[in-house]
Amino acid sequence: MIRLVITENEQQQRLDRFLKKYFRNAPLSRIYKMIRKDVKVNGRREKEDYQLQTEDEVVVHVSEEEAGLLSKKPETVKAKRQFRIVYEDENLLLVEKPYGLLIHGDRTEKKNTLANQVIDYLIEAGSYVPQRERTFVPSPVNRLDRNTTGIVIFGKNNLALQCLNQMLRQRNCIEKYYLTVVKGTLREELHLRDYLQKDGASNQVSILGGSAIAREIHTGGRQGNETGTNQADAKEIETRAKPLAWGKGFTLVEVHLITGRTHQIRAHLSSAGYPVIGDEKYGEPALNRKLQREFGLFGQFLHAYRLRFAQALPPLEYLEGREFSAPLPPLLQAIRQQLFEQAALCGKSEDGCGRTRSAQHGSESFAAQADRCRASGERWRADDSSQPQTNRESRREGGGSSPKEDSHSRWHNSCNRRGGNDSRRNAGRSQRSESHGRRNSAGAENHYSKISKKGKGKTGEEHNE
């Protein structure tokens, strides 16, 4: 006979779930047989959905030998810590997951996971003592794909974990924002509402739309689609995508994930015509190969960079209104700078010079800077004053295209007409482009030779006119 007294970390859960956690090696059929014949709570038989409370006494009439076999914990191997701590208190832990690390184990990797690394960290810190906990294990609330980086929330005790899960289900409590780069020029905010259907065999999802799908789901229809799958199993999804900057055929996007389904951001943006760069499942293979060669990007450019607790439930009400963020990993930051350090945000510029605002507003997020520039009608450069651009990078950025190649070049050339020092760089650019086309080169030389005769002046960034 086994006698168990429920602790604070074991309360507020169903009897069957508690027993399944305690007798982790027992099949469900054995658990429900125990509940029918061998289990009493406070001296009474209870059903499987009974909600356990602190100090409840659970008595299980099984032999100690059988109980030992059914509850034996697997041996664990300490995992090397790879995550960074974003925030921690007595109830929760926010960590930044690196690229290539699974949150939970799968058939390819069972030991070195983010969950195991966090558990090892909490054991070392004394925040989690496995010998005292029979069923509770600190666990993640949200999930990220293996090659997606960013913030993951862990509950450090049972009450906090239950509260966080409830807040996530309500959708209006925890706001999750991602940074991504997509192919194509997205000039207006997207608000996407569709249905997502998962294919377990291929571990891929498809996006379905239309009122017919909604009617089928709500009425329980069993009609299959052209692939033979059941559309009634599709889940409703909602995604917001706000462009922050664009250039060179790409757009830097902030994604507000309203629902959280498997591969939602990647599949939803791809179905809208803006695939995430580096995405092997829903992206463009030829483009991905090019980005692998140029930048060493071997996975999707997708980073969970910001969390906001818009509302918070007890006992986590102290988090309400708080916001946490994690910077882009070095590789993604380098790619962002290469693609967008001189890219303009939507909206017309009055001075035409795209003066950077990051020095004056360095503490602002990408989206905050973008919104401020929209309101003022100015252009915004998606660079970071904390990461100054080197002269070599400036020459590389300015030397790749002719003045007529794209709108970004025309915008940059208007700065040169009002400046002076940049004319020598642009003259060199027109000379280098001569091998690609004499007509364009000649026009560029004539244009920039007129500028150079005006004499020295301030660079485009220094203009305040």
Buried (B, 14 or more C-beta within 10 A) or exposed (E): EBEBEBBEBBBBBBBBBBBBBBBEEBEEEBBBEBBEEBBBBEEEEBEBEBEBEEEBEBBBEBEEEBBEEBBEEEEEEEBEBBBBEBBBEEBBBBBBBEBEBBBEEEEEEEEBBBBBBBBBBBBEEEBBEEEEBBBBBBBBBBBBBBBBBBBBBBBBBBBBBBBBBEBBEEBEBBBBBBBBBBBBBBEEEBEBBBBBBBEEEEEBBBBBEEEEBBEBBEEEBEEEBEEEBEBBEBBEBBBBBBBBBBBBEBBBBBBBBBBBBBBBBBBBBBBBEBBBBBBEBBBBEEBBEEBEEEBEBBBBBBBBBBBBBBBBBEEBEEBEEEEBBBBBBEBBBBBBBBBBBBBBBBBEBEBBBBBBBBEEBEEBBBBEBBBBBEEEEBBBBBBBEEEEBEEEEBEEBBBEBBBEEBEBBEBBBBBBBBBBEBBBBBBBBBBBBBEEEEEBBEBBBEBBEEBBEEEEBBBBBEBEE
